[in-house]
Amino acid sequence: MNSMRRETNQGRIAGDLHVHTVCSDGSASVEYILGYAERIGLAYISVTDHDTLAGSDKALKLVRPGGVKVIPGAEISARDERTGRNVHILCYYPKDGASLQSFLDETLARRRQQKLEMAGKISRLYPGFSVEDVEELSGESGAVYECHLMQVLCNLGYTNTAIGPLMEELISSRGSCYVRGSYPSVDKVAEVIKDVGGIAVIAHPEQFDSFDLAEDFARRGLIQGVEVWHPRNSAAARARLREMAGKYRLLETGGSDFHGQYAKRPHPLGACGCTLEQIERLLYWHG
């Protein structure tokens, strides 16, 4: 990746604070991510796997002197009961990681059950597809994700693209094998992040139209930042979020939302991220 790929209108990217690994629904290991980050010259990385600190904890153990610095984090799934829309909240620097993970384990268990029910439906449509194969592929993850279901279909030759048209046909919200999931309320998630001493940031607000929620939570002091620099945020959305951040003195964070091959659209590590100044603000907030 050349430097032009990692320049944005907010300055040179020093850190990617939204990254997924095999500990949730990414295709790359934590070890690979850290090496990748160092090869492209990132100073900071945050492994923010879905509803688990496992990837973050592993990254922290692998940090070496002079290497990329790791900011602990996780991306937490929630539902806004007022709108019925999903919301994702990034939690950085939780002081009580054990209590946070205990809360998140309930979401992981529900996700696992949901995806295994989907797997059962798929097995009735595609000869050779087995729930056991899905469980084996998800062995490094805390739950079962869409990518694990689809990778089995790839391995069987029914598709050559895990995150593509067949996934939409089978397990999107309109898919023939879809089973509805269950997530905690966004208010409860914000409360838990506060209780564990974490820094709460609304993730990719344009994806789920979380702008009004972000402003409400900012007004009430329930979040400390908004993810401005994300591939799914348009220029207009970024401008709106920066205005909100200025109004409520919020952190501006960013990341590529890296999933490796398990992404609808490819976004290399560091394709979006934070400047050193923005990261230093986060570090200052953490204390």
N, C-alpha and C positions, 0 to 999 in steps of 0.2 A: 504494500500500500504506500503510495507516495504522499508527500506532505500536502498536496493539493486536495487529496481525498479527505484529509483530516482537518481542513480549515473551514470554518464557518464564519458567518457575519459577526459572531461574538468573540472571535479570536482563536488562537491556537488551542486545540484540545489537549489537555494534560491528563484527563482521566475519564474512563467510561464507567458510569455508576449504575448500569442496568444490564446485567449479564446473567444468562442462564446456562446451566451445565447438565450433565447426566444425572445430577442429584434431583432434577425435576424433569423438564421437557426439552433440554438442550441435547445436542449430539456430541459435544466435546467434553472431555474430562476437565476437572479443576486444574490438574497439572498442565494440560495443554493450554488452557486459557492463560495461566500465568506466564508461560513461555511465550505465547503469542503476544501478550501485552508488552513484554519486554522487547521482543523483536521489532515492534512498531513504535517503540519509544514512549509508551504511556508511563506516567509516573504513579498513577493510582488506578485501582480497579475495585469494583464492588460486585461480588457474586451475590445476586439477588434472586435465588431460586424461589419458585412458587411455594409459599406456605411452609417453608422449611429453612432452617439455619444450617443444615448439614453441609451444603456447598461452601457457605461462608466460613464455617468453623474449620473445614478442611483447608481452605485457602489460607486462613490465618496461621495454621500449623506449618504450612509449606513456605511461608515468607522467609526469604534469605537476606542477609545484609547486603545492601546495595541494589537489591532487586525492586520490583514493583511493590508499592505499598498497598495494603488491603484495607478497605473500609467495610466493616461488617454490615450485613443487611439481608433483607428478605423482601419479596413482593407478596403482599397479602391480598387474598381474594375476598371480596365483600359484595353485598347487594344493598342498593339504595331502595329501601322499601317504599319511599315516596314516589319514585318513578318506575320501579321495577327493573332498573338497569343495573348491570354489574359495575363495580368500581374496584380499581386496584390501588392499593396504598403501599408505597415503599417505606419500609422502616429501616432506618440507619442507626447504628450504635445502640442497640438495646442494652441497657445495663443489667437487666435480669433476663438473660436469654433462655434460661430453663423454664421460667414461667411463660414466656412468649411461646416457646415450642410446645409446651403442654396445651396451650390454647389452640395452636395451629394443628396439632395432631388430630383434633376432631374434624377439621376440614379435610385433612389427608385421608382419614378413614372413610368419610362420605364420598370423596372423589374416587377412591379405590372401588367402593361398592358400585358407584354409578358407571364407571368405565368397564367393570367386569360384567355388568348387566348388558352394556352395549356389545361387549365381546361375545356374550352368549347369543345375541341376535345375529351378529355377523357370522358366527360359526354355522348357523343354519342356512346361510346363503352361499358360503364359499367352502367347497370341499378342501379339507386339509387344514383349515384354520382352527386353531385350538386355543382355549383360554390358558392352558399351561404354557404355551409359547409366549403369550402376552406377559404372563407373570415372570417368565425367565428374562425377557427383554427389559423389563422394568426393575430388575433386581437391584440396580444401584440407586434407584429413585425411592423417595418416601411414599410414593403412590403410583397409580397408573394414569397415564396421560394419552391424549389422542395419538401422539407420535408412536407410542408403543403398539397400539392397535394397527395403525397404518403400516408400520415397519414389518409386521408379520405378513400383511398382504403384499408388501413389496418383496419380501423374501420368498413368497409363494409364486411370484410372477404375475399377480393380478393387476399390478400397477408398478410403474417405475418412479413414481413421485409420491413420497409419503404425505406431504402437505400440499394437496392439489385437488383436482376435480372430484376424484373418488371420495376423498375425505368429506368434501362438501355434500356429496350425494348420500353418504352413509351416516355421518355423525355430526354434521353441523346442526344448528338448532332446528333446521327444516329437514334433516336427514331421516331416512327410513329406519335407521337403527338408533336414533337419538333417545337418550334418557335424560330427563331434566336433573340438573344438579342442585345442591343446596349450599348456600354460603351464609356466614354470619352477617348481621346488619352492619352497615358501614359505621353507624354510631358506636356499636359495640367494639369494632376494630379500633376506632380512634381512641376509645376509652382504654382499651388494653395496651395500646402503644404508649399512651401517657403513663399508665400504671407501671410499665416495665422500664420507663425512662428513655424511650426511643425517640427519634426524630422522624416525624410523619410527613410524607411528601405524596401528594396526589400524582399518580402515574398517568402518563399519556392521556391528558384530559380530553383531547379531541376524539379519541377512539370510542369512548362511551358517553360523550357529551357530558362531562363532569364539571363543566365551568361553573354553573350555579352552585353546585355542591361545594366546590373548592372555595368559592367566595364566601359562602355561608360558614364553612368550617374555619376559614381564615379570620372572619369577623369574630367568631366565637373562641378563637385561640386553640382550635383542635388540630391544626396542621402548622408545620413550620416551613413548608416549602411546596413548590409546584415543579413538575418536570416539564421545563420549557423546551429543552433540546432533545427531541425524540423524532424518529423518522416519520411517525404518523401525524405529527403536528404540522399543519400548514403554516405558511408565513403569517397569515392573519391570526391563527391560533397562538403562535409564538408572541406576536405583538400584544395580543390580549392578555396573555399570561404574564408577560413582563410588566405590563401596566398594573396588573393585580399584585404582582410581587412588590412593586414599588409602593403601592398604596398601603399594603399591610406588612411591609418589611419582611417579606418571605424570602427564603433561599430559592435561587434558581438552579435546578439540577438538570442533568442530562445524561443520556446513555443510548447505546445502539439497540437495546433490547435484543441482544445477540442470542440466537438459538442454533447457530451453525446451520446444518442442512434442514433442520426442522423449523423452517420459517416460510411464510407465504411469499415474502419478498426478501431477497438476500440483502443483509446489512452487515458488512464486515465489522469486526471489533474496532471501536474508535470512530465509526462512521458518524456518530453523534456523541457528545459528551460535554464535559465541563472544562472551563479554563482553570488555570492554577488559582486565580483570584476567587473564583466561585467555590472551588474546593477548600480554599483557606477559610472562607466564610463558614462552610460546613464544619470544619475542624474547630473553628473558634466557638461555634454554637455548641459543639460537643463538649468543649472545655478540656 
